[in-house]
Amino acid sequence: MVAGTGDAGRAGDAAQQATWASGRTADLNKDNPRAASFRKVDGTWTVEDSAETYLVDRWSSGYFSINQRGEVVAHPSGDPAKSIPLIEVVEEAKGEKLRTPLLIRFQDILRDRVQKLNRAFVGAIEEQGYAAPYRGVFPIKVNQLREVVEEIVDAGKPYHFGLEAGSKPELFAALAVHDDPESLIVCNGYKDRTFIRIALMGTRLGKKVILVAEKLSEVRAIAEIAAEMGIVPWIGIRVRLQAKGSGIWATSAGEGAKFGLSVAEILSAARILADAGLADSLKLLHFHIGSQVPDILTIKRAAREASRVYAKMHRAGYKLEYLDVGGGLAVDYDGSRTTFHSSMNYSLEEYAADIVFNVKDICDEEGVPHPTLVSESGRAVVAHHSVLVVEAFGSIDRVPDGRLQIDSDHKLVHQLREIEEEMSSRGLNETWHDVQQAREEAQKLFEVGLLDLEDRAAIEAAIWKLVRTIERAAEIGSEGEDDVPEYLQDLRAELSYQHLCNFSVFQSLLDHWALGQLFPIMPLHRLTEQPEMRGTLADITCDSDGRIAKFIDIADVREELPLHPVGDGPYYLGIFLTGAYQDIMGDIHNLFGRVNELHVFLDDEEEGGWYVEETIPGNRIAEVLQLTQYDLAFLQRTIKKLVDAAIKRGDLKPKEGMRLLGEYENGLTDQTYLTLPD
């Protein structure tokens, strides 16, 4: 199996980015000068242009595209003939009184992802003559929602696809949902006596439960509790490999990893089990190289090292049956197909083929049986299935509105007008330096009290007008992104719009805030129109970190997203590939709770070919207050006392007081996010 080209692929794809950049032209929209970056030479715009701008074909894996009306459509089964316009789903949600932010789950995508993963391993096993089966498990920490787990379990039945639990609550859920006696329940994470007893109860109930020991004390505890309960356990051991991980989660592997036993500790664990009469209970060797591993070479090295440990243990008399390669199967969030942390330089089929090949190669060399292969691919199974829909309801622009006329005779205003008039003879660099000097002088004058507010406003307006003109002229003169002057690239952060969006980054995209994880983001409609501005997205939290200012790109990371102006009607944006971790890891910063949710299924018998199977309202204000120990009766009683006191003082009339009290009590049932007008 040959590895991918790595970061070289990212540089090679720059040619496609240059193709996009070559569409620039001097035919500027004077009302929206930043439109230059997205303006085509012939002035037309098609859905194909939008698909290229937002890289839809590169990250969507065939599950999303744009129809001829300029709307994003989903293809949950991967069949382009079966499509669901996301705007229609949003409208149906509004009919159910569910507003944005809205999470749309396409359950058919979950089914398709499970099938693709299992078929990739089955195909690789058949092609290479591997002598044992594949028994994958879904790590429910990636998305513990019951509807998601149940769909995966049902889709995985033909393949005996099981579950992985990394905590006591997850184990309790897994035991209840798991219903295939041939599939596995793999128990990872640190364990107390309750965890071990409940896992062994699953064994008593006829389930194939494997307790993976993370430290030697757990091996002793499992042996002791199994003897107490009279149960023969199935035990696994996680090995701490020398192989290093890659990407954001690289520290999950290697000698400094949080979990796993050294080779010396593994041998001690095996002796502990032998002394307890449980030598045959050691069934599985486990390793984990990290989440979202972008480079296939990392996976190959880890697979070969773990296979060697497995083979040596087997030759030493430990009759292991399973090799668990852990997680790490990545998702190409940015579509670059490289070793960048938000991408991957391999396909699902290559991943499966490389795992099978390397394990088989080592085992054949050592002359030991091929183990049953287990993987814990969660991100690759669930990431694609959910889309977060947010509504932009306004924008912030650093450049003052041209309709605001401010008169001033200050000398700096006259100087700036002269600079603008002489711009063609001065050149862009000199003009920019003159603007900088005027800006600094104005600031100093204001600091010492020699500049009043009216003059400062007039100077700022003149400066920003000039900056806008410089930006426009620089983009006209540049051949591509690399040719844009450095000072202009620095200016763009100041000049870009901020679209205000009704959602919370901390609740719905925590990985973006905490780890810089990139997600594909694009408008859900108006994709037959040219995007007229560049901008970032600001949420409605009171925290300045509540924003998205990093976006996917082939050659690099964009700091701005092509956007349309927010008009009279709603402007919907979709944040894609959010199905892994984001649902569970959200933080109720500012007490913004879970968002409204719809579960959508394909159905040829339904009008339009789809239907909404379930709606789940998001948290109401009362619910998130109760989560933070605010008793509702206390809140209502306290406000009533305040209203009664105001009535006694004569500040409120009784009727007005009761109306205000009613508004407070009714407001507790409202959603935590903004209720935007239709």
KOLBARO-212255 format. One record per residue (C-alpha): residue number from 1; x, y, z. Coordinates in steps of 0.1 Angstrom, whole numbers. Example, Ala and Ser with C-alpha at 12.3 -4.5 7.8 and 13.67 -1.06 7.14 Angstrom:
2
[site 1, [123, -45, 78]]
[site 2, [137, -11, 71]]
***
This chain:
678
[site 1, [0, 0, 0]]
[site 2, [15, 33, -11]]
[site 3, [11, 64, 11]]
[site 4, [-4, 97, 0]]
[site 5, [17, 127, -10]]
[site 6, [12, 146, 22]]
[site 7, [16, 184, 24]]
[site 8, [30, 184, -11]]
[site 9, [-6, 178, -22]]
[site 10, [-17, 209, -5]]
[site 11, [8, 230, -25]]
[site 12, [-2, 212, -57]]
[site 13, [-38, 221, -53]]
[site 14, [-29, 257, -52]]
[site 15, [-34, 257, -90]]
[site 16, [-71, 252, -84]]
[site 17, [-72, 281, -60]]
[site 18, [-55, 302, -86]]
[site 19, [-83, 293, -110]]
[site 20, [-108, 308, -86]]
[site 21, [-86, 339, -81]]
[site 22, [-83, 344, -119]]
[site 23, [-119, 354, -120]]
[site 24, [-111, 388, -106]]
[site 25, [-118, 418, -127]]
[site 26, [-118, 456, -127]]
[site 27, [-155, 456, -132]]
[site 28, [-162, 466, -95]]
[site 29, [-195, 470, -78]]
[site 30, [-191, 505, -64]]
[site 31, [-216, 500, -36]]
[site 32, [-197, 468, -25]]
[site 33, [-161, 473, -35]]
[site 34, [-151, 441, -18]]
[site 35, [-170, 422, -44]]
[site 36, [-139, 423, -66]]
[site 37, [-125, 391, -52]]
[site 38, [-155, 371, -64]]
[site 39, [-163, 389, -96]]
[site 40, [-161, 369, -128]]
[site 41, [-146, 384, -160]]
[site 42, [-179, 381, -179]]
[site 43, [-200, 393, -150]]
[site 44, [-221, 361, -148]]
[site 45, [-224, 337, -119]]
[site 46, [-236, 301, -119]]
[site 47, [-241, 274, -93]]
[site 48, [-209, 258, -106]]
[site 49, [-191, 290, -95]]
[site 50, [-206, 287, -61]]
[site 51, [-197, 250, -58]]
[site 52, [-161, 259, -67]]
[site 53, [-160, 289, -43]]
[site 54, [-172, 269, -13]]
[site 55, [-154, 237, -24]]
[site 56, [-186, 216, -21]]
[site 57, [-174, 187, -43]]
[site 58, [-143, 183, -23]]
[site 59, [-156, 180, 13]]
[site 60, [-192, 168, 8]]
[site 61, [-183, 131, -1]]
[site 62, [-213, 132, -24]]
[site 63, [-238, 139, 3]]
[site 64, [-244, 176, -6]]
[site 65, [-245, 196, -38]]
[site 66, [-262, 227, -52]]
[site 67, [-293, 226, -74]]
[site 68, [-301, 248, -103]]
[site 69, [-322, 271, -81]]
[site 70, [-290, 279, -62]]
[site 71, [-300, 259, -31]]
[site 72, [-279, 234, -12]]
[site 73, [-295, 199, -14]]
[site 74, [-286, 168, 6]]
[site 75, [-282, 133, -10]]
[site 76, [-284, 112, 22]]
[site 77, [-280, 79, 5]]
[site 78, [-252, 91, -17]]
[site 79, [-275, 89, -48]]
[site 80, [-275, 122, -66]]
[site 81, [-310, 114, -80]]
[site 82, [-324, 115, -44]]
[site 83, [-321, 150, -30]]
[site 84, [-336, 171, -2]]
[site 85, [-334, 209, -4]]
[site 86, [-322, 222, 30]]
[site 87, [-343, 253, 26]]
[site 88, [-374, 232, 24]]
[site 89, [-364, 214, 56]]
[site 90, [-360, 248, 73]]
[site 91, [-394, 259, 61]]
[site 92, [-410, 227, 74]]
[site 93, [-393, 233, 108]]
[site 94, [-408, 268, 109]]
[site 95, [-442, 252, 103]]
[site 96, [-435, 231, 134]]
[site 97, [-426, 264, 153]]
[site 98, [-389, 254, 154]]
[site 99, [-367, 283, 144]]
[site 100, [-330, 286, 138]]
[site 101, [-305, 278, 150]]
[site 102, [-316, 244, 138]]
[site 103, [-297, 211, 137]]
[site 104, [-308, 189, 108]]
[site 105, [-299, 152, 111]]
[site 106, [-299, 130, 80]]
[site 107, [-302, 96, 95]]
[site 108, [-298, 79, 61]]
[site 109, [-262, 93, 60]]
[site 110, [-255, 74, 92]]
[site 111, [-266, 42, 76]]
[site 112, [-246, 49, 44]]
[site 113, [-214, 57, 64]]
[site 114, [-217, 24, 85]]
[site 115, [-222, 4, 53]]
[site 116, [-192, 21, 35]]
[site 117, [-169, 15, 65]]
[site 118, [-178, -22, 68]]
[site 119, [-178, -28, 31]]
[site 120, [-143, -12, 28]]
[site 121, [-129, -37, 54]]
[site 122, [-148, -67, 40]]
[site 123, [-136, -58, 5]]
[site 124, [-100, -55, 17]]
[site 125, [-102, -88, 36]]
[site 126, [-115, -106, 6]]
[site 127, [-90, -91, -19]]
[site 128, [-60, -98, 3]]
[site 129, [-70, -132, 15]]
[site 130, [-70, -122, 52]]
[site 131, [-81, -151, 73]]
[site 132, [-103, -134, 100]]
[site 133, [-133, -111, 99]]
[site 134, [-138, -74, 108]]
[site 135, [-159, -65, 138]]
[site 136, [-159, -27, 141]]
[site 137, [-174, -8, 170]]
[site 138, [-189, 27, 172]]
[site 139, [-174, 48, 201]]
[site 140, [-205, 64, 215]]
[site 141, [-185, 93, 230]]
[site 142, [-184, 108, 195]]
[site 143, [-222, 112, 196]]
[site 144, [-241, 96, 225]]
[site 145, [-276, 107, 213]]
[site 146, [-299, 77, 214]]
[site 147, [-314, 82, 180]]
[site 148, [-279, 83, 165]]
[site 149, [-266, 52, 183]]
[site 150, [-298, 32, 175]]
[site 151, [-295, 41, 138]]
[site 152, [-259, 30, 137]]
[site 153, [-266, -3, 156]]
[site 154, [-295, -11, 132]]
[site 155, [-274, -3, 101]]
[site 156, [-245, -24, 115]]
[site 157, [-265, -56, 121]]
[site 158, [-255, -73, 89]]
[site 159, [-219, -67, 97]]
[site 160, [-221, -74, 135]]
[site 161, [-210, -39, 141]]
[site 162, [-208, -32, 179]]
[site 163, [-203, -4, 204]]
[site 164, [-175, 11, 224]]
[site 165, [-181, 27, 259]]
[site 166, [-155, 48, 276]]
[site 167, [-174, 57, 308]]
[site 168, [-199, 42, 332]]
[site 169, [-229, 61, 318]]
[site 170, [-219, 51, 282]]
[site 171, [-217, 15, 293]]
[site 172, [-252, 16, 308]]
[site 173, [-265, 30, 275]]
[site 174, [-245, 6, 254]]
[site 175, [-258, -25, 273]]
[site 176, [-294, -14, 267]]
[site 177, [-290, -5, 230]]
[site 178, [-268, -34, 220]]
[site 179, [-288, -63, 207]]
[site 180, [-265, -85, 186]]
[site 181, [-248, -114, 205]]
[site 182, [-222, -116, 177]]
[site 183, [-210, -80, 179]]
[site 184, [-187, -66, 205]]
[site 185, [-190, -41, 234]]
[site 186, [-155, -27, 240]]
[site 187, [-150, -10, 273]]
[site 188, [-122, 16, 274]]
[site 189, [-113, 43, 299]]
[site 190, [-104, 41, 336]]
[site 191, [-127, 18, 355]]
[site 192, [-140, 15, 391]]
[site 193, [-156, -15, 406]]
[site 194, [-191, -5, 395]]
[site 195, [-179, -2, 359]]
[site 196, [-163, -36, 360]]
[site 197, [-193, -53, 376]]
[site 198, [-218, -38, 351]]
[site 199, [-195, -49, 322]]
[site 200, [-194, -84, 336]]
[site 201, [-232, -84, 340]]
[site 202, [-233, -78, 302]]
[site 203, [-212, -110, 298]]
[site 204, [-236, -129, 320]]
[site 205, [-264, -116, 297]]
[site 206, [-248, -132, 267]]
[site 207, [-230, -102, 253]]
[site 208, [-194, -102, 240]]
[site 209, [-181, -75, 264]]
[site 210, [-144, -69, 264]]
[site 211, [-129, -50, 293]]
[site 212, [-98, -32, 281]]
[site 213, [-73, -26, 309]]
[site 214, [-56, 8, 310]]
[site 215, [-34, 1, 340]]
[site 216, [-22, -30, 360]]
[site 217, [-45, -23, 389]]
[site 218, [-75, -27, 366]]
[site 219, [-62, -61, 356]]
[site 220, [-61, -72, 393]]
[site 221, [-96, -57, 399]]
[site 222, [-111, -74, 369]]
[site 223, [-97, -108, 380]]
[site 224, [-109, -103, 416]]
[site 225, [-145, -91, 407]]
[site 226, [-149, -118, 381]]
[site 227, [-140, -145, 407]]
[site 228, [-166, -129, 431]]
[site 229, [-193, -130, 404]]
[site 230, [-183, -164, 390]]
[site 231, [-179, -150, 355]]
[site 232, [-151, -157, 330]]
[site 233, [-143, -123, 316]]
[site 234, [-131, -112, 282]]
[site 235, [-101, -89, 288]]
[site 236, [-82, -66, 265]]
[site 237, [-50, -46, 271]]
[site 238, [-41, -13, 256]]
[site 239, [-5, -10, 245]]
[site 240, [13, 23, 246]]
[site 241, [31, 24, 213]]
[site 242, [63, 41, 204]]
[site 243, [48, 54, 172]]
[site 244, [39, 90, 173]]
[site 245, [5, 104, 163]]
[site 246, [-1, 134, 140]]
[site 247, [-25, 163, 137]]
[site 248, [-42, 182, 166]]
[site 249, [-45, 150, 187]]
[site 250, [-9, 137, 182]]
[site 251, [-3, 135, 219]]
[site 252, [-29, 107, 222]]
[site 253, [-2, 83, 212]]
[site 254, [35, 78, 220]]
[site 255, [53, 73, 253]]
[site 256, [36, 103, 269]]
[site 257, [1, 91, 261]]
[site 258, [-26, 93, 288]]
[site 259, [-37, 56, 284]]
[site 260, [-20, 23, 278]]
[site 261, [6, -1, 292]]
[site 262, [42, -4, 283]]
[site 263, [54, -38, 269]]
[site 264, [68, -46, 303]]
[site 265, [35, -39, 320]]
[site 266, [17, -60, 294]]
[site 267, [38, -90, 303]]
[site 268, [31, -83, 340]]
[site 269, [-6, -82, 332]]
[site 270, [-5, -115, 314]]
[site 271, [12, -131, 344]]
[site 272, [-14, -117, 368]]
[site 273, [-41, -132, 347]]
[site 274, [-23, -165, 344]]
[site 275, [-19, -167, 382]]
[site 276, [-56, -161, 385]]
[site 277, [-64, -189, 361]]
[site 278, [-76, -164, 335]]
[site 279, [-48, -168, 309]]
[site 280, [-74, -177, 282]]
[site 281, [-94, -145, 291]]
[site 282, [-68, -123, 274]]
[site 283, [-86, -118, 241]]
[site 284, [-77, -84, 227]]
[site 285, [-47, -61, 221]]
[site 286, [-57, -25, 217]]
[site 287, [-39, 7, 206]]
[site 288, [-50, 42, 197]]
[site 289, [-30, 66, 176]]
[site 290, [-52, 96, 180]]
[site 291, [-83, 112, 166]]
[site 292, [-84, 127, 131]]
[site 293, [-51, 113, 119]]
[site 294, [-45, 131, 86]]
[site 295, [-14, 111, 74]]
[site 296, [-18, 75, 63]]
[site 297, [19, 69, 71]]
[site 298, [11, 75, 108]]
[site 299, [-15, 48, 107]]
[site 300, [7, 23, 88]]
[site 301, [35, 27, 114]]
[site 302, [12, 22, 143]]
[site 303, [-5, -8, 127]]
[site 304, [28, -25, 121]]
[site 305, [41, -19, 156]]
[site 306, [9, -31, 172]]
[site 307, [8, -62, 149]]
[site 308, [44, -70, 160]]
[site 309, [34, -69, 197]]
[site 310, [4, -90, 190]]
[site 311, [24, -116, 170]]
[site 312, [52, -118, 197]]
[site 313, [26, -123, 224]]
[site 314, [9, -150, 204]]
[site 315, [42, -168, 199]]
[site 316, [49, -165, 236]]
[site 317, [17, -185, 243]]
[site 318, [-9, -158, 248]]
[site 319, [-38, -168, 225]]
[site 320, [-51, -133, 216]]
[site 321, [-80, -133, 191]]
[site 322, [-86, -96, 184]]
[site 323, [-65, -66, 174]]
[site 324, [-82, -33, 180]]
[site 325, [-67, -5, 159]]
[site 326, [-86, 22, 178]]
[site 327, [-99, 54, 162]]
[site 328, [-81, 79, 140]]
[site 329, [-99, 75, 107]]
[site 330, [-101, 111, 96]]
[site 331, [-127, 133, 78]]
[site 332, [-116, 157, 51]]
[site 333, [-132, 188, 65]]
[site 334, [-115, 213, 42]]
[site 335, [-114, 191, 10]]
[site 336, [-76, 197, 5]]
[site 337, [-68, 159, 7]]
[site 338, [-35, 166, 25]]
[site 339, [-19, 160, 59]]
[site 340, [-33, 193, 72]]
[site 341, [-50, 188, 105]]
[site 342, [-85, 194, 90]]
[site 343, [-79, 170, 61]]
[site 344, [-66, 135, 52]]
[site 345, [-43, 123, 25]]
[site 346, [-61, 89, 21]]
[site 347, [-95, 74, 14]]
[site 348, [-116, 51, 35]]
[site 349, [-108, 23, 11]]
[site 350, [-70, 30, 14]]
[site 351, [-73, 31, 52]]
[site 352, [-90, -3, 54]]
[site 353, [-66, -18, 28]]
[site 354, [-35, -6, 47]]
[site 355, [-48, -19, 80]]
[site 356, [-55, -53, 66]]
[site 357, [-22, -55, 46]]
[site 358, [1, -44, 74]]
[site 359, [-15, -67, 100]]
[site 360, [-15, -96, 76]]
[site 361, [21, -90, 65]]
[site 362, [34, -90, 101]]
[site 363, [14, -120, 112]]
[site 364, [24, -140, 81]]
[site 365, [61, -131, 88]]
[site 366, [58, -143, 124]]
[site 367, [37, -173, 115]]
[site 368, [7, -165, 138]]
[site 369, [-30, -166, 131]]
[site 370, [-46, -134, 117]]
[site 371, [-66, -117, 145]]
[site 372, [-102, -105, 141]]
[site 373, [-98, -68, 133]]
[site 374, [-116, -42, 154]]
[site 375, [-117, -4, 147]]
[site 376, [-133, 24, 167]]
[site 377, [-141, 48, 139]]
[site 378, [-166, 74, 152]]
[site 379, [-158, 107, 135]]
[site 380, [-159, 91, 100]]
[site 381, [-193, 75, 108]]
[site 382, [-212, 105, 122]]
[site 383, [-195, 137, 110]]
[site 384, [-214, 141, 77]]
[site 385, [-249, 134, 90]]
[site 386, [-257, 167, 107]]
[site 387, [-259, 203, 95]]
[site 388, [-262, 233, 117]]
[site 389, [-284, 260, 101]]
[site 390, [-280, 295, 114]]
[site 391, [-296, 327, 103]]
[site 392, [-276, 359, 97]]
[site 393, [-297, 389, 108]]
[site 394, [-273, 418, 103]]
[site 395, [-238, 428, 97]]
[site 396, [-211, 450, 111]]
[site 397, [-189, 470, 88]]
[site 398, [-159, 490, 100]]
[site 399, [-163, 514, 70]]
[site 400, [-187, 542, 79]]
[site 401, [-220, 544, 60]]
[site 402, [-214, 567, 30]]
[site 403, [-248, 583, 37]]
[site 404, [-235, 598, 70]]
[site 405, [-222, 632, 59]]
[site 406, [-200, 649, 84]]
[site 407, [-187, 685, 77]]
[site 408, [-153, 695, 89]]
[site 409, [-127, 721, 79]]
[site 410, [-99, 704, 98]]
[site 411, [-66, 704, 80]]
[site 412, [-63, 666, 82]]
[site 413, [-96, 663, 63]]
[site 414, [-82, 686, 35]]
[site 415, [-49, 666, 35]]
[site 416, [-68, 633, 31]]
[site 417, [-88, 647, 2]]
[site 418, [-56, 658, -15]]
[site 419, [-41, 624, -10]]
[site 420, [-71, 608, -27]]
[site 421, [-70, 632, -56]]
[site 422, [-32, 626, -61]]
[site 423, [-34, 588, -56]]
[site 424, [-28, 579, -92]]
[site 425, [5, 598, -93]]
[site 426, [16, 588, -58]]
[site 427, [11, 551, -62]]
[site 428, [-5, 527, -37]]
[site 429, [24, 523, -13]]
[site 430, [30, 560, -9]]
[site 431, [-7, 566, -6]]
[site 432, [-10, 540, 21]]
[site 433, [19, 554, 40]]
[site 434, [4, 589, 39]]
[site 435, [-29, 575, 52]]
[site 436, [-11, 558, 81]]
[site 437, [6, 591, 90]]
[site 438, [-27, 610, 90]]
[site 439, [-43, 583, 111]]
[site 440, [-15, 585, 137]]
[site 441, [-16, 623, 138]]
[site 442, [-53, 623, 143]]
[site 443, [-50, 598, 172]]
[site 444, [-23, 620, 189]]
[site 445, [-44, 652, 185]]
[site 446, [-74, 635, 201]]
[site 447, [-54, 621, 230]]
[site 448, [-42, 656, 240]]
[site 449, [-76, 671, 236]]
[site 450, [-69, 691, 204]]
[site 451, [-95, 673, 183]]
[site 452, [-133, 674, 189]]
[site 453, [-157, 645, 181]]
[site 454, [-170, 661, 149]]
[site 455, [-136, 665, 134]]
[site 456, [-125, 631, 145]]
[site 457, [-156, 615, 129]]
[site 458, [-149, 634, 96]]
[site 459, [-112, 623, 96]]
[site 460, [-121, 587, 103]]
[site 461, [-147, 587, 75]]
[site 462, [-121, 601, 51]]
[site 463, [-95, 576, 62]]
[site 464, [-118, 546, 58]]
[site 465, [-129, 559, 24]]
[site 466, [-93, 560, 13]]
[site 467, [-85, 526, 27]]
[site 468, [-114, 512, 8]]
[site 469, [-102, 528, -24]]
[site 470, [-67, 515, -18]]
[site 471, [-80, 480, -13]]
[site 472, [-101, 481, -45]]
[site 473, [-71, 494, -65]]
[site 474, [-48, 468, -51]]
[site 475, [-71, 440, -60]]
[site 476, [-75, 453, -95]]
[site 477, [-37, 453, -100]]
[site 478, [-30, 419, -85]]
[site 479, [-28, 387, -104]]
[site 480, [-39, 365, -75]]
[site 481, [-39, 361, -37]]
[site 482, [-1, 358, -36]]
[site 483, [3, 391, -55]]
[site 484, [-18, 411, -30]]
[site 485, [4, 436, -11]]
[site 486, [12, 425, 25]]
[site 487, [-3, 456, 40]]
[site 488, [-36, 449, 22]]
[site 489, [-37, 414, 36]]
[site 490, [-33, 429, 71]]
[site 491, [-60, 454, 64]]
[site 492, [-86, 428, 54]]
[site 493, [-92, 417, 89]]
[site 494, [-102, 453, 97]]
[site 495, [-122, 458, 65]]
[site 496, [-141, 426, 65]]
[site 497, [-178, 425, 74]]
[site 498, [-190, 405, 104]]
[site 499, [-223, 388, 98]]
[site 500, [-243, 385, 130]]
[site 501, [-257, 350, 133]]
[site 502, [-282, 336, 158]]
[site 503, [-262, 309, 175]]
[site 504, [-235, 302, 200]]
[site 505, [-200, 290, 190]]
[site 506, [-196, 276, 225]]
[site 507, [-227, 255, 224]]
[site 508, [-226, 243, 188]]
[site 509, [-190, 245, 176]]
[site 510, [-168, 241, 207]]
[site 511, [-140, 224, 188]]
[site 512, [-137, 255, 165]]
[site 513, [-133, 277, 196]]
[site 514, [-111, 254, 216]]
[site 515, [-90, 236, 189]]
[site 516, [-93, 256, 158]]
[site 517, [-112, 228, 141]]
[site 518, [-124, 239, 106]]
[site 519, [-159, 232, 93]]
[site 520, [-173, 238, 58]]
[site 521, [-196, 268, 59]]
[site 522, [-217, 282, 31]]
[site 523, [-250, 299, 23]]
[site 524, [-279, 275, 18]]
[site 525, [-295, 296, -9]]
[site 526, [-289, 326, -32]]
[site 527, [-261, 306, -48]]
[site 528, [-270, 318, -83]]
[site 529, [-259, 353, -70]]
[site 530, [-223, 364, -67]]
[site 531, [-211, 369, -32]]
[site 532, [-205, 406, -28]]
[site 533, [-185, 407, 3]]
[site 534, [-160, 389, 25]]
[site 535, [-166, 385, 61]]
[site 536, [-165, 365, 93]]
[site 537, [-193, 352, 115]]
[site 538, [-202, 366, 149]]
[site 539, [-225, 347, 173]]
[site 540, [-248, 363, 198]]
[site 541, [-228, 355, 230]]
[site 542, [-213, 384, 249]]
[site 543, [-178, 370, 245]]
[site 544, [-155, 384, 218]]
[site 545, [-143, 348, 212]]
[site 546, [-178, 339, 200]]
[site 547, [-169, 342, 163]]
[site 548, [-157, 322, 133]]
[site 549, [-128, 337, 116]]
[site 550, [-111, 307, 101]]
[site 551, [-126, 289, 70]]
[site 552, [-117, 260, 48]]
[site 553, [-95, 264, 18]]
[site 554, [-75, 242, -5]]
[site 555, [-42, 260, -3]]
[site 556, [-44, 276, 32]]
[site 557, [-69, 287, 58]]
[site 558, [-92, 315, 47]]
[site 559, [-97, 343, 72]]
[site 560, [-129, 355, 55]]
[site 561, [-159, 338, 39]]
[site 562, [-175, 349, 6]]
[site 563, [-210, 362, 17]]
[site 564, [-240, 379, 3]]
[site 565, [-255, 410, 19]]
[site 566, [-282, 404, 45]]
[site 567, [-314, 416, 28]]
[site 568, [-350, 419, 37]]
[site 569, [-356, 381, 39]]
[site 570, [-338, 356, 60]]
[site 571, [-302, 347, 50]]
[site 572, [-294, 311, 61]]
[site 573, [-259, 296, 64]]
[site 574, [-251, 259, 68]]
[site 575, [-223, 247, 90]]
[site 576, [-215, 212, 78]]
[site 577, [-199, 180, 91]]
[site 578, [-208, 188, 127]]
[site 579, [-220, 153, 137]]
[site 580, [-189, 143, 156]]
[site 581, [-185, 156, 192]]
[site 582, [-202, 190, 187]]
[site 583, [-236, 179, 200]]
[site 584, [-223, 166, 233]]
[site 585, [-193, 189, 240]]
[site 586, [-213, 221, 238]]
[site 587, [-210, 246, 267]]
[site 588, [-240, 266, 278]]
[site 589, [-221, 299, 279]]
[site 590, [-245, 328, 284]]
[site 591, [-271, 300, 291]]
[site 592, [-277, 294, 254]]
[site 593, [-289, 258, 254]]
[site 594, [-293, 230, 229]]
[site 595, [-307, 241, 195]]
[site 596, [-339, 229, 178]]
[site 597, [-335, 196, 160]]
[site 598, [-351, 177, 131]]
[site 599, [-345, 141, 120]]
[site 600, [-350, 137, 82]]
[site 601, [-354, 104, 62]]
[site 602, [-356, 96, 26]]
[site 603, [-389, 80, 15]]
[site 604, [-399, 75, -21]]
[site 605, [-436, 73, -11]]
[site 606, [-436, 108, 3]]
[site 607, [-442, 139, -17]]
[site 608, [-407, 153, -24]]
[site 609, [-392, 120, -15]]
[site 610, [-385, 127, 22]]
[site 611, [-401, 133, 55]]
[site 612, [-393, 146, 90]]
[site 613, [-394, 116, 113]]
[site 614, [-389, 135, 146]]
[site 615, [-386, 170, 159]]
[site 616, [-368, 178, 192]]
[site 617, [-373, 213, 206]]
[site 618, [-342, 230, 220]]
[site 619, [-338, 241, 256]]
[site 620, [-362, 267, 269]]
[site 621, [-350, 295, 292]]
[site 622, [-366, 277, 322]]
[site 623, [-347, 245, 315]]
[site 624, [-312, 261, 313]]
[site 625, [-320, 282, 345]]
[site 626, [-328, 250, 363]]
[site 627, [-296, 234, 352]]
[site 628, [-278, 262, 370]]
[site 629, [-297, 258, 402]]
[site 630, [-323, 286, 396]]
[site 631, [-356, 273, 411]]
[site 632, [-385, 285, 389]]
[site 633, [-409, 289, 418]]
[site 634, [-383, 311, 436]]
[site 635, [-378, 333, 405]]
[site 636, [-415, 338, 399]]
[site 637, [-421, 344, 436]]
[site 638, [-393, 370, 438]]
[site 639, [-405, 389, 407]]
[site 640, [-441, 389, 420]]
[site 641, [-429, 405, 453]]
[site 642, [-410, 432, 433]]
[site 643, [-442, 439, 412]]
[site 644, [-464, 440, 443]]
[site 645, [-440, 464, 460]]
[site 646, [-440, 487, 429]]
[site 647, [-478, 487, 429]]
[site 648, [-479, 496, 466]]
[site 649, [-454, 525, 459]]
[site 650, [-476, 537, 431]]
[site 651, [-449, 531, 405]]
[site 652, [-471, 506, 387]]
[site 653, [-509, 503, 382]]
[site 654, [-522, 468, 391]]
[site 655, [-532, 460, 356]]
[site 656, [-497, 470, 342]]
[site 657, [-480, 451, 370]]
[site 658, [-499, 419, 362]]
[site 659, [-491, 423, 325]]
[site 660, [-454, 426, 333]]
[site 661, [-455, 396, 356]]
[site 662, [-472, 376, 329]]
[site 663, [-445, 386, 304]]
[site 664, [-418, 374, 327]]
[site 665, [-435, 340, 334]]
[site 666, [-443, 335, 297]]
[site 667, [-408, 344, 287]]
[site 668, [-395, 315, 307]]
[site 669, [-409, 292, 281]]
[site 670, [-392, 310, 252]]
[site 671, [-361, 296, 234]]
[site 672, [-328, 307, 247]]
[site 673, [-317, 321, 213]]
[site 674, [-331, 352, 196]]
[site 675, [-366, 350, 181]]
[site 676, [-361, 367, 147]]
[site 677, [-390, 382, 127]]
[site 678, [-402, 362, 97]]
***
